[in-house]
Amino acid sequence: MIETIVETIVIVAIVTASALYWVRRLVPASQGMFWRTSADMLRVIHAPRPLRDRATQRARQTEKRPTGCGACTKCGGGGCH
């Protein structure tokens, strides 16, 4: 019985981690929402201040994401290469 519960928890953790990874890769704008929500949730549950500050900082970083080619040095007008 306990083995089944542990297996279920491990599988749910792996699937959740995979889903978060792919959402982050496929929809980068979702990162800002994720970090803002995390910061709010950490504030509500009274998490340690450094953890809350880090989540808030990450939310701000994702909002300031550069547009266009950013740091690309080989941009020929058609996008980064």
Contacts in CASP RR format, 6 or more apart in sequence:
PFRMAT RR
TARGET T0000
AUTHOR 0000-0000-0000
METHOD contacts of the structure
MODEL  1
MIETIVETIVIVAIVTASALYWVRRLVPASQGMFWRTSADMLRVIHAPRP
LRDRATQRARQTEKRPTGCGACTKCGGGGCH
20 34 0 8 1.000
23 30 0 8 1.000
24 30 0 8 1.000
24 31 0 8 1.000
24 34 0 8 1.000
28 62 0 8 1.000
28 65 0 8 1.000
31 58 0 8 1.000
31 62 0 8 1.000
32 58 0 8 1.000
32 59 0 8 1.000
32 62 0 8 1.000
32 63 0 8 1.000
35 55 0 8 1.000
35 56 0 8 1.000
35 58 0 8 1.000
35 59 0 8 1.000
35 62 0 8 1.000
36 59 0 8 1.000
38 55 0 8 1.000
38 59 0 8 1.000
39 52 0 8 1.000
39 55 0 8 1.000
39 56 0 8 1.000
39 59 0 8 1.000
42 51 0 8 1.000
42 52 0 8 1.000
42 55 0 8 1.000
43 52 0 8 1.000
68 79 0 8 1.000
69 75 0 8 1.000
69 77 0 8 1.000
69 79 0 8 1.000
69 80 0 8 1.000
70 80 0 8 1.000
72 79 0 8 1.000
72 80 0 8 1.000
72 81 0 8 1.000
74 80 0 8 1.000
74 81 0 8 1.000
75 81 0 8 1.000
END
